[in-house]
Amino acid sequence: MENKLKISQDQIEHIQQAIRLTQRLRTHVTQIFRDISDGFADTDDSSDKQEQQKALLGSLRTSVETVNNELSELDKISHNLVPAQPSANCDHVSLDPILDRTPLYTQLLQSYRWTNKTHEYSALAAGILSQNALKRSPHQNLAVSGKRARRPVSTASMVPPTVVDSIVTTLDRQHSDMRITVARPLGSCAVMQMVLGRVLKAQVVLRGLVIEWVKVKGYNEEFTTEDGKVDIWSTSRYQVFRKITDHAAAAMLHYYAPFMPEIGIRSFTLWLQGYSNLFSARCHKCGKYLQNAMPPTWRDFRTRDPYHDGCRQ
């Protein structure tokens, strides 16, 4: 369609000549009617009336000959013009002689070209996108298989107890400043007890290799009831360790990896080890030891840098 809109330089020159001839024809024809009107309106009975009529007829003859010559030239030029293909009624808009006041035809022509380019680019984009094999359309899945593909099921919660014990033993050997033991007072679910130096104690409930529950208390606090049973519900009597418990719950969700559960437990253990300097580390942002009578209780998930709860934003 773009090629049809392109006009050669010769065609443009012919069109310009035709427009100039048409304008001159309009001027000469107007002059002829003006001369005729003046001749008929002249009712003077002077002696030179016959001379005026002869002059008028001579002027009319000259104007008619000029019009005849220009019509012949316009007819010759018209044979060199390529006829335009008729489209909608917008073709008649171009016949408006006052284009400066009503540039509607030019705007329509630009919109037409822009629309054609849009269709062309859309077709190219559709061809490129059709080559992409990563389609999420359900129709594509139905064409390949009669059943919808199921998501893989995580088996992290169905790990045998022997595997859990082996991983806990490996963690205990890797962290010399942390003592890690495992017990099963609640049946098949393991309870991992972690003692970090002389700073804190943590109790982690595991379902397979998935962390289900975390509690943090002070070093001088216990996770057992008066009758010697494991207590996983009571909280610490110190505000600092209650705050660390909240942060540990957030870390438990952050390091959750259902398809790589061992990495999740190792990452959580490494993060918890960052509290070994709980009462001796400065805040990484403000550089102070205490803020609102609290040490830096937050540890960054990537760098394990200490932050106050109000400085980590």
Secondary structure, 3 states (H helix, E strand, C coil): CHHHHCCCHHHHHHHHHHHHHHHHHHHHHHHHHHHHHHHHHCCCCCCCHHHHHHHHHHHHHHHHHHHHHHHHHHHHHHHHCCCCCCCCHHHHHHHCCCCCCCCHHHHHHHHHHHHHHHHHHHHHHHHHHHCCCCCCCHHHHHHHCCCCCCCCCCCHHHCCHHHHHHHHHHHHHHCCCEEEEEECCCCCCEEEEEEECCCEEEEEEEECCEEEEEEEEECCCCCECCCCCECCCCCCCCHHHHHHHHHHHHHHHHCCCCCCHHHHHHHHHHHHHHHHHCCCCCCCCCCCCCECCECCCEECCCCCCEECCCCCC
